């Protein structure tokens, strides 16, 4: 979310990552009906800033198919530990509240997009049929 979005209290654009924390993690991630990607990051981590830019770039392409969240490991180390995060950046992919993949380290745009495509396909397989 950009400075003007914060200043004018605008909602995040579709596909852009939103912050989550121990207070909202259960609702944001574990109770989310869509596949979820959580970017575990830290402010002092340069590769995390690059990963954040990649997610900002790709996120809108997956709007409505994947929800993106960011979790600062310095503010919520227990959530990071519970999800097996030992280094940053780490992406953890969730379907129906369950972690289904972990990607430690920085990924180039192409392989990251492929991982997200697989998550969407896997999420469709587990989705209940329309009523």
JODAQUI-V460372 format. One record per residue. N is the residue number from 0. RES is the residue in one letter. SS is DSSP state (~ for helix, > for strand, _ for the rest). PHI is phi in degrees with one decimal (NA if undefined). Layout:
BEGIN
n=N res=RES ss=SS phi=PHI
n=N res=RES ss=SS phi=PHI
END
This chain:
BEGIN
n=0 res=X ss=_ phi=NA
n=1 res=X ss=_ phi=-76.9
n=2 res=X ss=~ phi=-60.0
n=3 res=X ss=~ phi=-69.0
n=4 res=X ss=~ phi=-61.9
n=5 res=X ss=~ phi=-66.0
n=6 res=X ss=~ phi=-62.0
n=7 res=X ss=_ phi=-93.3
n=8 res=X ss=_ phi=55.1
n=9 res=X ss=_ phi=-83.5
n=10 res=X ss=_ phi=-69.4
n=11 res=X ss=_ phi=-64.6
n=12 res=X ss=_ phi=-70.9
n=13 res=X ss=_ phi=-55.3
n=14 res=X ss=_ phi=87.6
n=15 res=X ss=_ phi=-81.1
n=16 res=X ss=_ phi=-67.3
n=17 res=X ss=> phi=-115.7
n=18 res=X ss=> phi=-73.4
n=19 res=X ss=_ phi=-131.9
n=20 res=X ss=_ phi=-152.6
n=21 res=X ss=_ phi=-60.9
n=22 res=X ss=_ phi=-69.5
n=23 res=X ss=_ phi=-111.0
n=24 res=X ss=~ phi=-58.0
n=25 res=X ss=~ phi=-62.1
n=26 res=X ss=~ phi=-72.9
n=27 res=X ss=~ phi=-63.1
n=28 res=X ss=~ phi=-107.9
n=29 res=X ss=~ phi=-70.6
n=30 res=X ss=_ phi=-99.8
n=31 res=X ss=_ phi=-80.8
n=32 res=X ss=_ phi=-73.3
n=33 res=X ss=_ phi=-90.0
n=34 res=X ss=> phi=-58.8
n=35 res=X ss=> phi=-127.8
n=36 res=X ss=> phi=-116.9
n=37 res=X ss=> phi=-110.1
n=38 res=X ss=> phi=-94.4
n=39 res=X ss=> phi=-85.3
n=40 res=X ss=> phi=-143.3
n=41 res=X ss=_ phi=-143.8
n=42 res=X ss=_ phi=-65.7
n=43 res=X ss=_ phi=-85.3
n=44 res=X ss=_ phi=-96.9
n=45 res=X ss=~ phi=-62.4
n=46 res=X ss=~ phi=-60.2
n=47 res=X ss=~ phi=-63.9
n=48 res=X ss=~ phi=-66.4
n=49 res=X ss=~ phi=-66.0
n=50 res=X ss=~ phi=-59.6
n=51 res=X ss=~ phi=-59.2
n=52 res=X ss=~ phi=-63.6
n=53 res=X ss=~ phi=-65.6
n=54 res=X ss=~ phi=-67.5
n=55 res=X ss=~ phi=-60.2
n=56 res=X ss=~ phi=-70.8
n=57 res=X ss=~ phi=-85.8
n=58 res=X ss=~ phi=-48.7
n=59 res=X ss=~ phi=-59.6
n=60 res=X ss=~ phi=-67.5
n=61 res=X ss=~ phi=-110.4
n=62 res=X ss=_ phi=-58.0
n=63 res=X ss=_ phi=87.2
n=64 res=X ss=_ phi=-110.9
n=65 res=X ss=> phi=-138.3
n=66 res=X ss=> phi=-101.1
n=67 res=X ss=> phi=-112.0
n=68 res=X ss=> phi=-133.4
n=69 res=X ss=> phi=-120.8
n=70 res=X ss=> phi=-129.6
n=71 res=X ss=> phi=-79.4
n=72 res=X ss=_ phi=-70.0
n=73 res=X ss=_ phi=-73.1
n=74 res=X ss=_ phi=-86.5
n=75 res=X ss=_ phi=-135.5
n=76 res=X ss=~ phi=-63.8
n=77 res=X ss=~ phi=-68.4
n=78 res=X ss=~ phi=-67.4
n=79 res=X ss=~ phi=-61.4
n=80 res=X ss=~ phi=-63.8
n=81 res=X ss=~ phi=-61.7
n=82 res=X ss=_ phi=-104.3
n=83 res=X ss=_ phi=70.0
n=84 res=X ss=_ phi=-84.5
n=85 res=X ss=_ phi=-116.0
n=86 res=X ss=_ phi=-150.3
n=87 res=X ss=_ phi=-125.4
n=88 res=X ss=_ phi=-75.7
n=89 res=X ss=> phi=-137.1
n=90 res=X ss=> phi=-101.8
n=91 res=X ss=> phi=-119.7
n=92 res=X ss=> phi=-99.8
n=93 res=X ss=> phi=-122.1
n=94 res=X ss=> phi=-131.7
n=95 res=X ss=_ phi=52.2
n=96 res=X ss=_ phi=79.4
n=97 res=X ss=> phi=-109.8
n=98 res=X ss=> phi=-67.7
n=99 res=X ss=> phi=-117.1
n=100 res=X ss=> phi=-164.0
n=101 res=X ss=> phi=-127.6
n=102 res=X ss=> phi=-124.7
n=103 res=X ss=> phi=-80.9
n=104 res=X ss=_ phi=88.2
n=105 res=X ss=_ phi=-89.7
n=106 res=X ss=_ phi=-110.9
n=107 res=X ss=_ phi=-64.6
n=108 res=X ss=~ phi=-55.7
n=109 res=X ss=~ phi=-59.8
n=110 res=X ss=~ phi=-62.8
n=111 res=X ss=~ phi=-64.5
n=112 res=X ss=~ phi=-61.2
n=113 res=X ss=~ phi=-62.7
n=114 res=X ss=~ phi=-62.0
n=115 res=X ss=~ phi=-67.7
n=116 res=X ss=~ phi=-61.7
n=117 res=X ss=~ phi=-64.4
n=118 res=X ss=~ phi=-63.9
n=119 res=X ss=~ phi=-61.1
n=120 res=X ss=~ phi=-62.8
n=121 res=X ss=~ phi=-67.5
n=122 res=X ss=~ phi=-64.3
n=123 res=X ss=~ phi=-67.8
n=124 res=X ss=~ phi=-68.3
n=125 res=X ss=~ phi=-95.1
n=126 res=X ss=_ phi=-68.7
n=127 res=X ss=_ phi=-68.9
n=128 res=X ss=_ phi=-64.1
n=129 res=X ss=_ phi=-63.6
n=130 res=X ss=_ phi=-78.2
END
